[in-house]
Amino acid sequence: MYALYKGDSFIDLGTKQYLANLLNVKIETITYYMTPAHRKRVKSNAYIVIKIEDDCDKEANQNESI
């Protein structure tokens, strides 16, 4: 899951595909919104995407370490 923000305002939560459809951009653009390079280049009111670890991700990570 990924969280989409515009500046400090939360916009929506969903998959990369969902957020790309919401903004009418490519999935690659959503991936770019997650990078440190994007954060350095943009002003404070730009789109930012943050990966949110959910319970399924936590279980998968725990199973891999066993």
C-alpha positions, 0 to 999 in steps of 0.5 A: 500500500502507498500513501499519496500526499500533496504537501502536508495534506493526505490525498489517498491510500492505495496501490501504485496502479490505483494512485497512477489512475487517480492522478492520470499518470504512469506507474513510473511517475508514482515510483518517482514520487517516492524517491529522495531525488524528487523530494529534493527537487520539488517545492513543499506543495508537490505530490509525495508517495510513501510506502505503507507496510501493512500486516501482509507485508509484515507477515511475509518479512517474518516468514522470510527470516525464519 
